[in-house]
Amino acid sequence: MKATIKDVAKLAGVSFKTVSRVINREPSVGEELQAKVWKAIEELNYQPNLSARQLRGTPSFIAFIYDNPNSHYVVEMQHGILEECKRQGFELLIHPVSSAEEDHIDEVKKLLSNGHIAGLVLTPPFSESAELIDVLNSRDMAHVRILSSDSSSEYEGPCVLIDDYNAAFDITRYLVGLGHRDIAFLGGHQERDSSSEQRLGGYLAALEEAGLSRQDELILSGEYSFDSGSERTTKLLGLDASPTAIFACNDEIAAGALFAARIQQVAVPQQLSIIGFEDSPFSRQSWPKLTTAHQPNSEIAAGAARILTENIRSSRQGKQSEKPAVLEFKPELVVRDSTCPA
């Protein structure tokens, strides 16, 4: 028969209330008792009754809301949040929402109305939506935002910041150091994508540091996709003065650039150096392997979930932190085979 909470309590030599406190990660239980309870749970293969927890009125789901065409990014974010939820005794609800739809805020409101959501992890563009943040604050709904920025900026509420600006600065400076002077930038849509805006800023700052002029014909916006990378690279290679290097804002764009270069019989990296961003499987499965910036998405997501679950638990105990928690990550350059001196 399936083990019950009373079976766990009997084996551990504690009350079933103590077992419940341990499962819910309440800090009032000492480490020694916690160890006994977890050992008993493992021996009996006890599975907490999620439905019972919901009936008691304690929201037990962390919702991950996203709108991102990059499947690798989404999967890694899910993995990081899920691992932390397991450690903290929460369930994960994954809910894609199209930010292009006019009623996307209403869709989030509907999601929150079921009463099972304890908090949300928000990635761009939702983490940048003032309207959505106002809705969450008005409902006193716990949330943590993952944003493209650095610690010099100030944000209300808990955040995980990705320092895209300085990562892009390092990438561009690396290309300049290889002797490249005509460096193209393939970004997203800066007006609706802060990460692309930040990376463009770092790229331009590195050019300025090197005394190189901005060349608008080498800066092309588009989608974070293979096809978009291929189309824009074909356009670049058709210029009278084509670039000797391309900085692509993600690895899918960079993989598309590699494909277009091969079609045009342009040797990479001998005639054209290409750098991606994120360090996704694209970067390691392409030929040549892509130089890129390693962005630890699973670690970023786990950090966001950890901040969120700790805040939820503190709030339930009537505690409030004086200063919102902030984590910062900077993607680091990974040099592989797709770049060489100009």
Disulfide bonds with the S-S distance in Angstrom:
none
